[in-house]
Amino acid sequence: MARIAGVNIPTGKRIPIALTYIHGIGPSTARRICETVGVDAARRVNELSDAEVMAIREHIDANESVEGDLRREVQMNIKRMMDMGSYRGLRHRRNLPVRGQRTHTNARTRKGPAKPIAGKKK
């Protein structure tokens, strides 16, 4: 099992699909990494040599922000918005949808289970 950026990527899958298991690498980034390193995208992870795995790992370390660093950066951005008191920061603080969704009827995932209001029949 190949280990890249602290993640065990599945061996039976094609390389671009397996790379998407790393937080911060999506399908287009995975294809671009394969092209840059010079690895055929149709090959499977278990067909890679150690040198090719090392080349992929070094390219990701040098050029991509992934896993812990990316998560930390996103959390710092959210914390900065909350400290500034921006609208998005207030929405984060109150655990409400941040990107303009309606909350009158939906947003149960973000708001949690419905809380009944005493005395309200209609």
Backbone as XML, in Angstrom:
<?xml version="1.0"?>
<chain id="A" units="angstrom">
  <residue number="1" name="MET">
    <atom name="N" x="0.842" y="-1.187" z="0.000"/>
    <atom name="CA" x="0.000" y="0.000" z="0.000"/>
    <atom name="C" x="0.879" y="1.239" z="0.000"/>
  </residue>
  <residue number="2" name="ALA">
    <atom name="N" x="0.676" y="2.113" z="-0.965"/>
    <atom name="CA" x="1.480" y="3.323" z="-1.082"/>
    <atom name="C" x="1.008" y="4.358" z="-0.064"/>
  </residue>
  <residue number="3" name="ARG">
    <atom name="N" x="1.964" y="5.053" z="0.508"/>
    <atom name="CA" x="1.646" y="6.083" z="1.498"/>
    <atom name="C" x="2.158" y="7.426" z="0.978"/>
  </residue>
  <residue number="4" name="ILE">
    <atom name="N" x="1.224" y="8.322" z="0.692"/>
    <atom name="CA" x="1.585" y="9.639" z="0.171"/>
    <atom name="C" x="0.906" y="10.691" z="1.032"/>
  </residue>
  <residue number="5" name="ALA">
    <atom name="N" x="1.661" y="11.678" z="1.478"/>
    <atom name="CA" x="1.165" y="12.787" z="2.315"/>
    <atom name="C" x="0.472" y="12.273" z="3.567"/>
  </residue>
  <residue number="6" name="GLY">
    <atom name="N" x="0.976" y="11.172" z="4.131"/>
    <atom name="CA" x="0.419" y="10.628" z="5.366"/>
    <atom name="C" x="-0.874" y="9.864" z="5.180"/>
  </residue>
  <residue number="7" name="VAL">
    <atom name="N" x="-1.240" y="9.532" z="3.931"/>
    <atom name="CA" x="-2.484" y="8.812" z="3.664"/>
    <atom name="C" x="-2.146" y="7.526" z="2.916"/>
  </residue>
  <residue number="8" name="ASN">
    <atom name="N" x="-2.719" y="6.417" z="3.368"/>
    <atom name="CA" x="-2.586" y="5.164" z="2.634"/>
    <atom name="C" x="-3.560" y="5.194" z="1.467"/>
  </residue>
  <residue number="9" name="ILE">
    <atom name="N" x="-3.030" y="5.251" z="0.244"/>
    <atom name="CA" x="-3.919" y="5.290" z="-0.901"/>
    <atom name="C" x="-4.177" y="3.860" z="-1.377"/>
  </residue>
  <residue number="10" name="PRO">
    <atom name="N" x="-5.400" y="3.569" z="-1.844"/>
    <atom name="CA" x="-5.758" y="2.201" z="-2.224"/>
    <atom name="C" x="-4.936" y="1.715" z="-3.415"/>
  </residue>
  <residue number="11" name="THR">
    <atom name="N" x="-4.513" y="0.457" z="-3.372"/>
    <atom name="CA" x="-3.592" y="-0.067" z="-4.380"/>
    <atom name="C" x="-4.298" y="-0.546" z="-5.639"/>
  </residue>
  <residue number="12" name="GLY">
    <atom name="N" x="-5.541" y="-0.950" z="-5.560"/>
    <atom name="CA" x="-6.206" y="-1.518" z="-6.721"/>
    <atom name="C" x="-6.806" y="-0.494" z="-7.659"/>
  </residue>
  <residue number="13" name="LYS">
    <atom name="N" x="-6.774" y="0.763" z="-7.319"/>
    <atom name="CA" x="-7.436" y="1.794" z="-8.125"/>
    <atom name="C" x="-6.442" y="2.465" z="-9.073"/>
  </residue>
  <residue number="14" name="ARG">
    <atom name="N" x="-6.983" y="3.136" z="-10.103"/>
    <atom name="CA" x="-6.147" y="3.913" z="-11.010"/>
    <atom name="C" x="-5.534" y="5.078" z="-10.246"/>
  </residue>
  <residue number="15" name="ILE">
    <atom name="N" x="-4.393" y="5.541" z="-10.719"/>
    <atom name="CA" x="-3.620" y="6.544" z="-9.980"/>
    <atom name="C" x="-4.407" y="7.844" z="-9.736"/>
  </residue>
  <residue number="16" name="PRO">
    <atom name="N" x="-5.077" y="8.430" z="-10.759"/>
    <atom name="CA" x="-5.795" y="9.686" z="-10.471"/>
    <atom name="C" x="-6.926" y="9.506" z="-9.465"/>
  </residue>
  <residue number="17" name="ILE">
    <atom name="N" x="-7.578" y="8.356" z="-9.493"/>
    <atom name="CA" x="-8.662" y="8.100" z="-8.540"/>
    <atom name="C" x="-8.083" y="7.923" z="-7.137"/>
  </residue>
  <residue number="18" name="ALA">
    <atom name="N" x="-6.980" y="7.196" z="-7.026"/>
    <atom name="CA" x="-6.370" y="6.937" z="-5.718"/>
    <atom name="C" x="-5.839" y="8.229" z="-5.098"/>
  </residue>
  <residue number="19" name="LEU">
    <atom name="N" x="-5.331" y="9.143" z="-5.924"/>
    <atom name="CA" x="-4.785" y="10.393" z="-5.382"/>
    <atom name="C" x="-5.875" y="11.268" z="-4.776"/>
  </residue>
  <residue number="20" name="THR">
    <atom name="N" x="-7.139" y="11.098" z="-5.226"/>
    <atom name="CA" x="-8.215" y="11.926" z="-4.676"/>
    <atom name="C" x="-8.553" y="11.532" z="-3.241"/>
  </residue>
  <residue number="21" name="TYR">
    <atom name="N" x="-8.004" y="10.437" z="-2.733"/>
    <atom name="CA" x="-8.196" y="10.068" z="-1.335"/>
    <atom name="C" x="-7.420" y="11.000" z="-0.406"/>
  </residue>
  <residue number="22" name="ILE">
    <atom name="N" x="-6.508" y="11.781" z="-0.968"/>
    <atom name="CA" x="-5.742" y="12.751" z="-0.184"/>
    <atom name="C" x="-6.548" y="14.038" z="-0.110"/>
  </residue>
  <residue number="23" name="HIS">
    <atom name="N" x="-6.753" y="14.567" z="1.101"/>
    <atom name="CA" x="-7.509" y="15.806" z="1.298"/>
    <atom name="C" x="-6.779" y="16.949" z="0.601"/>
  </residue>
  <residue number="24" name="GLY">
    <atom name="N" x="-7.481" y="17.626" z="-0.301"/>
    <atom name="CA" x="-6.897" y="18.744" z="-1.015"/>
    <atom name="C" x="-6.546" y="18.418" z="-2.446"/>
  </residue>
  <residue number="25" name="ILE">
    <atom name="N" x="-6.691" y="17.158" z="-2.860"/>
    <atom name="CA" x="-6.434" y="16.777" z="-4.243"/>
    <atom name="C" x="-7.730" y="16.249" z="-4.830"/>
  </residue>
  <residue number="26" name="GLY">
    <atom name="N" x="-8.221" y="16.939" z="-5.838"/>
    <atom name="CA" x="-9.428" y="16.525" z="-6.539"/>
    <atom name="C" x="-9.072" y="15.866" z="-7.857"/>
  </residue>
  <residue number="27" name="PRO">
    <atom name="N" x="-10.082" y="15.558" z="-8.669"/>
    <atom name="CA" x="-9.833" y="14.862" z="-9.931"/>
    <atom name="C" x="-8.926" y="15.631" z="-10.898"/>
  </residue>
  <residue number="28" name="SER">
    <atom name="N" x="-9.156" y="16.922" z="-11.062"/>
    <atom name="CA" x="-8.341" y="17.670" z="-12.026"/>
    <atom name="C" x="-6.901" y="17.817" z="-11.536"/>
  </residue>
  <residue number="29" name="THR">
    <atom name="N" x="-6.716" y="18.039" z="-10.249"/>
    <atom name="CA" x="-5.363" y="18.142" z="-9.699"/>
    <atom name="C" x="-4.637" y="16.812" z="-9.815"/>
  </residue>
  <residue number="30" name="ALA">
    <atom name="N" x="-5.349" y="15.703" z="-9.584"/>
    <atom name="CA" x="-4.733" y="14.383" z="-9.688"/>
    <atom name="C" x="-4.277" y="14.111" z="-11.117"/>
  </residue>
  <residue number="31" name="ARG">
    <atom name="N" x="-5.104" y="14.482" z="-12.109"/>
    <atom name="CA" x="-4.702" y="14.296" z="-13.516"/>
    <atom name="C" x="-3.482" y="15.155" z="-13.846"/>
  </residue>
  <residue number="32" name="ARG">
    <atom name="N" x="-3.466" y="16.390" z="-13.336"/>
    <atom name="CA" x="-2.336" y="17.281" z="-13.600"/>
    <atom name="C" x="-1.051" y="16.736" z="-12.975"/>
  </residue>
  <residue number="33" name="ILE">
    <atom name="N" x="-1.157" y="16.157" z="-11.785"/>
    <atom name="CA" x="0.019" y="15.566" z="-11.132"/>
    <atom name="C" x="0.558" y="14.418" z="-11.971"/>
  </residue>
  <residue number="34" name="CYS">
    <atom name="N" x="-0.339" y="13.558" z="-12.486"/>
    <atom name="CA" x="0.096" y="12.436" z="-13.322"/>
    <atom name="C" x="0.811" y="12.932" z="-14.575"/>
  </residue>
  <residue number="35" name="GLU">
    <atom name="N" x="0.276" y="13.974" z="-15.207"/>
    <atom name="CA" x="0.905" y="14.512" z="-16.409"/>
    <atom name="C" x="2.274" y="15.113" z="-16.092"/>
  </residue>
  <residue number="36" name="THR">
    <atom name="N" x="2.360" y="15.850" z="-14.990"/>
    <atom name="CA" x="3.613" y="16.519" z="-14.634"/>
    <atom name="C" x="4.712" y="15.517" z="-14.305"/>
  </residue>
  <residue number="37" name="VAL">
    <atom name="N" x="4.345" y="14.483" z="-13.544"/>
    <atom name="CA" x="5.334" y="13.483" z="-13.134"/>
    <atom name="C" x="5.675" y="12.555" z="-14.297"/>
  </residue>
  <residue number="38" name="GLY">
    <atom name="N" x="4.747" y="12.437" z="-15.256"/>
    <atom name="CA" x="4.997" y="11.573" z="-16.404"/>
    <atom name="C" x="4.565" y="10.140" z="-16.186"/>
  </residue>
  <residue number="39" name="VAL">
    <atom name="N" x="3.520" y="9.953" z="-15.376"/>
    <atom name="CA" x="2.991" y="8.624" z="-15.105"/>
    <atom name="C" x="1.703" y="8.456" z="-15.901"/>
  </residue>
  <residue number="40" name="ASP">
    <atom name="N" x="1.520" y="7.297" z="-16.524"/>
    <atom name="CA" x="0.306" y="7.036" z="-17.294"/>
    <atom name="C" x="-0.877" y="6.935" z="-16.345"/>
  </residue>
  <residue number="41" name="ALA">
    <atom name="N" x="-1.936" y="7.689" z="-16.642"/>
    <atom name="CA" x="-3.098" y="7.744" z="-15.754"/>
    <atom name="C" x="-3.907" y="6.459" z="-15.773"/>
  </residue>
  <residue number="42" name="ALA">
    <atom name="N" x="-3.715" y="5.608" z="-16.760"/>
    <atom name="CA" x="-4.482" y="4.359" z="-16.853"/>
    <atom name="C" x="-3.903" y="3.267" z="-15.962"/>
  </residue>
  <residue number="43" name="ARG">
    <atom name="N" x="-2.710" y="3.459" z="-15.453"/>
    <atom name="CA" x="-2.079" y="2.432" z="-14.614"/>
    <atom name="C" x="-2.664" y="2.430" z="-13.209"/>
  </residue>
  <residue number="44" name="ARG">
    <atom name="N" x="-2.487" y="1.304" z="-12.533"/>
    <atom name="CA" x="-2.961" y="1.142" z="-11.160"/>
    <atom name="C" x="-1.824" y="1.456" z="-10.192"/>
  </residue>
  <residue number="45" name="VAL">
    <atom name="N" x="-2.192" y="1.723" z="-8.943"/>
    <atom name="CA" x="-1.194" y="2.093" z="-7.935"/>
    <atom name="C" x="-0.237" y="0.930" z="-7.671"/>
  </residue>
  <residue number="46" name="ASN">
    <atom name="N" x="-0.759" y="-0.310" z="-7.677"/>
    <atom name="CA" x="0.124" y="-1.443" z="-7.380"/>
    <atom name="C" x="1.100" y="-1.738" z="-8.519"/>
  </residue>
  <residue number="47" name="GLU">
    <atom name="N" x="0.921" y="-1.112" z="-9.684"/>
    <atom name="CA" x="1.854" y="-1.286" z="-10.801"/>
    <atom name="C" x="2.982" y="-0.261" z="-10.768"/>
  </residue>
  <residue number="48" name="LEU">
    <atom name="N" x="2.923" y="0.703" z="-9.855"/>
    <atom name="CA" x="3.949" y="1.744" z="-9.784"/>
    <atom name="C" x="5.232" y="1.212" z="-9.158"/>
  </residue>
  <residue number="49" name="SER">
    <atom name="N" x="6.346" y="1.718" z="-9.654"/>
    <atom name="CA" x="7.623" y="1.393" z="-9.015"/>
    <atom name="C" x="7.837" y="2.344" z="-7.837"/>
  </residue>
  <residue number="50" name="ASP">
    <atom name="N" x="8.798" y="2.005" z="-7.014"/>
    <atom name="CA" x="9.097" y="2.858" z="-5.857"/>
    <atom name="C" x="9.558" y="4.244" z="-6.299"/>
  </residue>
  <residue number="51" name="ALA">
    <atom name="N" x="10.297" y="4.307" z="-7.396"/>
    <atom name="CA" x="10.788" y="5.598" z="-7.892"/>
    <atom name="C" x="9.617" y="6.483" z="-8.329"/>
  </residue>
  <residue number="52" name="GLU">
    <atom name="N" x="8.609" y="5.888" z="-8.973"/>
    <atom name="CA" x="7.453" y="6.673" z="-9.413"/>
    <atom name="C" x="6.641" y="7.169" z="-8.221"/>
  </residue>
  <residue number="53" name="VAL">
    <atom name="N" x="6.486" y="6.319" z="-7.210"/>
    <atom name="CA" x="5.773" y="6.746" z="-5.999"/>
    <atom name="C" x="6.530" y="7.884" z="-5.327"/>
  </residue>
  <residue number="54" name="MET">
    <atom name="N" x="7.848" y="7.788" z="-5.282"/>
    <atom name="CA" x="8.667" y="8.859" z="-4.695"/>
    <atom name="C" x="8.520" y="10.155" z="-5.496"/>
  </residue>
  <residue number="55" name="ALA">
    <atom name="N" x="8.464" y="10.041" z="-6.836"/>
    <atom name="CA" x="8.326" y="11.233" z="-7.672"/>
    <atom name="C" x="6.985" y="11.907" z="-7.419"/>
  </residue>
  <residue number="56" name="ILE">
    <atom name="N" x="5.922" y="11.118" z="-7.303"/>
    <atom name="CA" x="4.598" y="11.671" z="-7.010"/>
    <atom name="C" x="4.606" y="12.332" z="-5.640"/>
  </residue>
  <residue number="57" name="ARG">
    <atom name="N" x="5.179" y="11.647" z="-4.649"/>
    <atom name="CA" x="5.231" y="12.177" z="-3.287"/>
    <atom name="C" x="6.000" y="13.494" z="-3.228"/>
  </residue>
  <residue number="58" name="GLU">
    <atom name="N" x="7.149" y="13.553" z="-3.910"/>
    <atom name="CA" x="7.954" y="14.778" z="-3.893"/>
    <atom name="C" x="7.240" y="15.926" z="-4.601"/>
  </residue>
  <residue number="59" name="HIS">
    <atom name="N" x="6.540" y="15.611" z="-5.705"/>
    <atom name="CA" x="5.798" y="16.662" z="-6.427"/>
    <atom name="C" x="4.690" y="17.228" z="-5.547"/>
  </residue>
  <residue number="60" name="ILE">
    <atom name="N" x="3.972" y="16.350" z="-4.847"/>
    <atom name="CA" x="2.880" y="16.803" z="-3.979"/>
    <atom name="C" x="3.433" y="17.636" z="-2.828"/>
  </residue>
  <residue number="61" name="ASP">
    <atom name="N" x="4.528" y="17.174" z="-2.225"/>
    <atom name="CA" x="5.117" y="17.923" z="-1.109"/>
    <atom name="C" x="5.584" y="19.303" z="-1.545"/>
  </residue>
  <residue number="62" name="ALA">
    <atom name="N" x="6.131" y="19.401" z="-2.760"/>
    <atom name="CA" x="6.698" y="20.667" z="-3.219"/>
    <atom name="C" x="5.633" y="21.638" z="-3.720"/>
  </residue>
  <residue number="63" name="ASN">
    <atom name="N" x="4.555" y="21.135" z="-4.357"/>
    <atom name="CA" x="3.667" y="22.021" z="-5.099"/>
    <atom name="C" x="2.240" y="22.104" z="-4.586"/>
  </residue>
  <residue number="64" name="GLU">
    <atom name="N" x="1.806" y="21.208" z="-3.735"/>
    <atom name="CA" x="0.403" y="21.182" z="-3.324"/>
    <atom name="C" x="0.289" y="21.400" z="-1.819"/>
  </residue>
  <residue number="65" name="SER">
    <atom name="N" x="-0.797" y="22.049" z="-1.410"/>
    <atom name="CA" x="-1.127" y="22.178" z="0.009"/>
    <atom name="C" x="-2.171" y="21.116" z="0.321"/>
  </residue>
  <residue number="66" name="VAL">
    <atom name="N" x="-1.798" y="20.119" z="1.120"/>
    <atom name="CA" x="-2.679" y="18.970" z="1.358"/>
    <atom name="C" x="-2.738" y="18.617" z="2.833"/>
  </residue>
  <residue number="67" name="GLU">
    <atom name="N" x="-3.739" y="17.804" z="3.158"/>
    <atom name="CA" x="-3.949" y="17.201" z="4.471"/>
    <atom name="C" x="-3.851" y="18.198" z="5.621"/>
  </residue>
  <residue number="68" name="GLY">
    <atom name="N" x="-2.976" y="17.971" z="6.576"/>
    <atom name="CA" x="-2.947" y="18.759" z="7.808"/>
    <atom name="C" x="-2.725" y="20.238" z="7.585"/>
  </residue>
  <residue number="69" name="ASP">
    <atom name="N" x="-1.806" y="20.575" z="6.678"/>
    <atom name="CA" x="-1.533" y="21.986" z="6.403"/>
    <atom name="C" x="-2.764" y="22.675" z="5.837"/>
  </residue>
  <residue number="70" name="LEU">
    <atom name="N" x="-3.451" y="22.011" z="4.912"/>
    <atom name="CA" x="-4.642" y="22.594" z="4.293"/>
    <atom name="C" x="-5.763" y="22.741" z="5.311"/>
  </residue>
  <residue number="71" name="ARG">
    <atom name="N" x="-5.980" y="21.706" z="6.126"/>
    <atom name="CA" x="-7.021" y="21.778" z="7.158"/>
    <atom name="C" x="-6.733" y="22.915" z="8.135"/>
  </residue>
  <residue number="72" name="ARG">
    <atom name="N" x="-5.469" y="23.050" z="8.530"/>
    <atom name="CA" x="-5.078" y="24.113" z="9.458"/>
    <atom name="C" x="-5.303" y="25.487" z="8.826"/>
  </residue>
  <residue number="73" name="GLU">
    <atom name="N" x="-4.969" y="25.623" z="7.547"/>
    <atom name="CA" x="-5.143" y="26.891" z="6.847"/>
    <atom name="C" x="-6.620" y="27.280" z="6.768"/>
  </residue>
  <residue number="74" name="VAL">
    <atom name="N" x="-7.489" y="26.295" z="6.455"/>
    <atom name="CA" x="-8.927" y="26.573" z="6.368"/>
    <atom name="C" x="-9.473" y="26.979" z="7.737"/>
  </residue>
  <residue number="75" name="GLN">
    <atom name="N" x="-9.066" y="26.273" z="8.790"/>
    <atom name="CA" x="-9.525" y="26.612" z="10.132"/>
    <atom name="C" x="-9.042" y="28.003" z="10.563"/>
  </residue>
  <residue number="76" name="MET">
    <atom name="N" x="-7.817" y="28.354" z="10.169"/>
    <atom name="CA" x="-7.304" y="29.688" z="10.488"/>
    <atom name="C" x="-8.101" y="30.763" z="9.750"/>
  </residue>
  <residue number="77" name="ASN">
    <atom name="N" x="-8.487" y="30.495" z="8.497"/>
    <atom name="CA" x="-9.296" y="31.457" z="7.744"/>
    <atom name="C" x="-10.658" y="31.651" z="8.401"/>
  </residue>
  <residue number="78" name="ILE">
    <atom name="N" x="-11.280" y="30.555" z="8.854"/>
    <atom name="CA" x="-12.578" y="30.647" z="9.525"/>
    <atom name="C" x="-12.437" y="31.418" z="10.830"/>
  </residue>
  <residue number="79" name="LYS">
    <atom name="N" x="-11.387" y="31.120" z="11.586"/>
    <atom name="CA" x="-11.160" y="31.815" z="12.860"/>
    <atom name="C" x="-10.932" y="33.308" z="12.625"/>
  </residue>
  <residue number="80" name="ARG">
    <atom name="N" x="-10.201" y="33.656" z="11.559"/>
    <atom name="CA" x="-9.949" y="35.056" z="11.230"/>
    <atom name="C" x="-11.259" y="35.781" z="10.916"/>
  </residue>
  <residue number="81" name="MET">
    <atom name="N" x="-12.141" y="35.127" z="10.152"/>
    <atom name="CA" x="-13.434" y="35.744" z="9.828"/>
    <atom name="C" x="-14.269" y="35.938" z="11.092"/>
  </residue>
  <residue number="82" name="MET">
    <atom name="N" x="-14.216" y="34.950" z="12.003"/>
    <atom name="CA" x="-14.981" y="35.071" z="13.237"/>
    <atom name="C" x="-14.433" y="36.208" z="14.097"/>
  </residue>
  <residue number="83" name="ASP">
    <atom name="N" x="-13.114" y="36.331" z="14.178"/>
    <atom name="CA" x="-12.500" y="37.394" z="14.986"/>
    <atom name="C" x="-12.789" y="38.781" z="14.420"/>
  </residue>
  <residue number="84" name="MET">
    <atom name="N" x="-12.812" y="38.878" z="13.083"/>
    <atom name="CA" x="-13.103" y="40.157" z="12.433"/>
    <atom name="C" x="-14.539" y="40.571" z="12.653"/>
  </residue>
  <residue number="85" name="GLY">
    <atom name="N" x="-15.418" y="39.589" z="12.830"/>
    <atom name="CA" x="-16.831" y="39.887" z="12.969"/>
    <atom name="C" x="-17.521" y="40.061" z="11.625"/>
  </residue>
  <residue number="86" name="SER">
    <atom name="N" x="-16.954" y="39.466" z="10.587"/>
    <atom name="CA" x="-17.596" y="39.557" z="9.276"/>
    <atom name="C" x="-18.877" y="38.736" z="9.274"/>
  </residue>
  <residue number="87" name="TYR">
    <atom name="N" x="-19.701" y="38.954" z="8.254"/>
    <atom name="CA" x="-20.978" y="38.239" z="8.169"/>
    <atom name="C" x="-20.750" y="36.737" z="8.136"/>
  </residue>
  <residue number="88" name="ARG">
    <atom name="N" x="-19.798" y="36.296" z="7.306"/>
    <atom name="CA" x="-19.513" y="34.857" z="7.236"/>
    <atom name="C" x="-18.995" y="34.330" z="8.574"/>
  </residue>
  <residue number="89" name="GLY">
    <atom name="N" x="-18.209" y="35.146" z="9.284"/>
    <atom name="CA" x="-17.723" y="34.736" z="10.592"/>
    <atom name="C" x="-18.857" y="34.570" z="11.591"/>
  </residue>
  <residue number="90" name="LEU">
    <atom name="N" x="-19.842" y="35.487" z="11.550"/>
    <atom name="CA" x="-20.992" y="35.375" z="12.448"/>
    <atom name="C" x="-21.793" y="34.117" z="12.138"/>
  </residue>
  <residue number="91" name="ARG">
    <atom name="N" x="-21.959" y="33.804" z="10.851"/>
    <atom name="CA" x="-22.692" y="32.596" z="10.469"/>
    <atom name="C" x="-21.961" y="31.344" z="10.959"/>
  </residue>
  <residue number="92" name="HIS">
    <atom name="N" x="-20.640" y="31.346" z="10.862"/>
    <atom name="CA" x="-19.858" y="30.217" z="11.384"/>
    <atom name="C" x="-20.049" y="30.098" z="12.895"/>
  </residue>
  <residue number="93" name="ARG">
    <atom name="N" x="-19.994" y="31.233" z="13.592"/>
    <atom name="CA" x="-20.098" y="31.226" z="15.048"/>
    <atom name="C" x="-21.445" y="30.678" z="15.504"/>
  </residue>
  <residue number="94" name="ARG">
    <atom name="N" x="-22.517" y="31.013" z="14.769"/>
    <atom name="CA" x="-23.866" y="30.575" z="15.150"/>
    <atom name="C" x="-24.260" y="29.225" z="14.567"/>
  </residue>
  <residue number="95" name="ASN">
    <atom name="N" x="-23.334" y="28.568" z="13.871"/>
    <atom name="CA" x="-23.604" y="27.270" z="13.235"/>
    <atom name="C" x="-24.798" y="27.336" z="12.295"/>
  </residue>
  <residue number="96" name="LEU">
    <atom name="N" x="-24.824" y="28.373" z="11.463"/>
    <atom name="CA" x="-25.862" y="28.527" z="10.457"/>
    <atom name="C" x="-25.211" y="28.417" z="9.082"/>
  </residue>
  <residue number="97" name="PRO">
    <atom name="N" x="-26.002" y="28.204" z="8.028"/>
    <atom name="CA" x="-25.406" y="28.119" z="6.691"/>
    <atom name="C" x="-24.679" y="29.411" z="6.330"/>
  </residue>
  <residue number="98" name="VAL">
    <atom name="N" x="-23.518" y="29.265" z="5.711"/>
    <atom name="CA" x="-22.642" y="30.399" z="5.458"/>
    <atom name="C" x="-22.847" y="30.966" z="4.059"/>
  </residue>
  <residue number="99" name="ARG">
    <atom name="N" x="-23.293" y="30.152" z="3.120"/>
    <atom name="CA" x="-23.246" y="30.547" z="1.713"/>
    <atom name="C" x="-24.598" y="30.958" z="1.137"/>
  </residue>
  <residue number="100" name="GLY">
    <atom name="N" x="-25.440" y="31.585" z="1.938"/>
    <atom name="CA" x="-26.639" y="32.208" z="1.418"/>
    <atom name="C" x="-27.857" y="31.317" z="1.297"/>
  </residue>
  <residue number="101" name="GLN">
    <atom name="N" x="-27.821" y="30.103" z="1.867"/>
    <atom name="CA" x="-28.990" y="29.236" z="1.773"/>
    <atom name="C" x="-30.096" y="29.746" z="2.685"/>
  </residue>
  <residue number="102" name="ARG">
    <atom name="N" x="-31.334" y="29.367" z="2.364"/>
    <atom name="CA" x="-32.453" y="29.780" z="3.200"/>
    <atom name="C" x="-32.460" y="28.944" z="4.484"/>
  </residue>
  <residue number="103" name="THR">
    <atom name="N" x="-32.978" y="29.524" z="5.553"/>
    <atom name="CA" x="-33.022" y="28.809" z="6.829"/>
    <atom name="C" x="-34.433" y="28.716" z="7.379"/>
  </residue>
  <residue number="104" name="HIS">
    <atom name="N" x="-35.412" y="29.303" z="6.693"/>
    <atom name="CA" x="-36.782" y="29.284" z="7.210"/>
    <atom name="C" x="-37.309" y="27.861" z="7.270"/>
  </residue>
  <residue number="105" name="THR">
    <atom name="N" x="-37.090" y="27.077" z="6.228"/>
    <atom name="CA" x="-37.613" y="25.716" z="6.219"/>
    <atom name="C" x="-36.508" y="24.670" z="6.218"/>
  </residue>
  <residue number="106" name="ASN">
    <atom name="N" x="-35.397" y="24.912" z="5.569"/>
    <atom name="CA" x="-34.358" y="23.887" z="5.440"/>
    <atom name="C" x="-33.213" y="24.137" z="6.417"/>
  </residue>
  <residue number="107" name="ALA">
    <atom name="N" x="-32.041" y="23.669" z="6.096"/>
    <atom name="CA" x="-30.820" y="23.835" z="6.893"/>
    <atom name="C" x="-30.835" y="22.998" z="8.155"/>
  </residue>
  <residue number="108" name="ARG">
    <atom name="N" x="-31.542" y="21.883" z="8.149"/>
    <atom name="CA" x="-31.595" y="21.025" z="9.337"/>
    <atom name="C" x="-30.252" y="20.378" z="9.637"/>
  </residue>
  <residue number="109" name="THR">
    <atom name="N" x="-29.455" y="20.109" z="8.612"/>
    <atom name="CA" x="-28.145" y="19.505" z="8.857"/>
    <atom name="C" x="-27.294" y="20.443" z="9.698"/>
  </residue>
  <residue number="110" name="ARG">
    <atom name="N" x="-27.338" y="21.704" z="9.380"/>
    <atom name="CA" x="-26.502" y="22.681" z="10.067"/>
    <atom name="C" x="-27.102" y="23.109" z="11.410"/>
  </residue>
  <residue number="111" name="LYS">
    <atom name="N" x="-28.449" y="23.246" z="11.459"/>
    <atom name="CA" x="-29.107" y="23.751" z="12.662"/>
    <atom name="C" x="-29.391" y="22.658" z="13.686"/>
  </residue>
  <residue number="112" name="GLY">
    <atom name="N" x="-29.381" y="21.407" z="13.276"/>
    <atom name="CA" x="-29.688" y="20.313" z="14.185"/>
    <atom name="C" x="-31.158" y="19.965" z="14.133"/>
  </residue>
  <residue number="113" name="PRO">
    <atom name="N" x="-31.590" y="18.997" z="14.945"/>
    <atom name="CA" x="-32.997" y="18.592" z="14.921"/>
    <atom name="C" x="-33.912" y="19.731" z="15.356"/>
  </residue>
  <residue number="114" name="ALA">
    <atom name="N" x="-35.141" y="19.713" z="14.820"/>
    <atom name="CA" x="-36.098" y="20.782" z="15.102"/>
    <atom name="C" x="-36.456" y="20.798" z="16.577"/>
  </residue>
  <residue number="115" name="LYS">
    <atom name="N" x="-36.502" y="21.998" z="17.156"/>
    <atom name="CA" x="-36.869" y="22.159" z="18.563"/>
    <atom name="C" x="-38.291" y="22.695" z="18.610"/>
  </residue>
  <residue number="116" name="PRO">
    <atom name="N" x="-39.215" y="21.959" z="19.207"/>
    <atom name="CA" x="-40.600" y="22.435" z="19.246"/>
    <atom name="C" x="-40.728" y="23.669" z="20.136"/>
  </residue>
  <residue number="117" name="ILE">
    <atom name="N" x="-41.626" y="24.567" z="19.718"/>
    <atom name="CA" x="-41.889" y="25.801" z="20.473"/>
    <atom name="C" x="-43.173" y="25.597" z="21.237"/>
  </residue>
  <residue number="118" name="ALA">
    <atom name="N" x="-43.143" y="25.831" z="22.552"/>
    <atom name="CA" x="-44.310" y="25.596" z="23.393"/>
    <atom name="C" x="-45.452" y="26.534" z="23.026"/>
  </residue>
  <residue number="119" name="GLY">
    <atom name="N" x="-46.661" y="26.004" z="22.895"/>
    <atom name="CA" x="-47.843" y="26.806" z="22.646"/>
    <atom name="C" x="-48.056" y="27.149" z="21.186"/>
  </residue>
  <residue number="120" name="LYS">
    <atom name="N" x="-47.224" y="26.662" z="20.294"/>
    <atom name="CA" x="-47.390" y="26.989" z="18.886"/>
    <atom name="C" x="-48.059" y="25.800" z="18.198"/>
  </residue>
  <residue number="121" name="LYS">
    <atom name="N" x="-49.330" y="25.925" z="17.835"/>
    <atom name="CA" x="-50.065" y="24.848" z="17.194"/>
    <atom name="C" x="-50.003" y="24.955" z="15.674"/>
  </residue>
  <residue number="122" name="LYS">
    <atom name="N" x="-50.133" y="26.179" z="15.151"/>
    <atom name="CA" x="-50.157" y="26.338" z="13.694"/>
    <atom name="C" x="-48.772" y="26.290" z="13.145"/>
  </residue>
</chain>
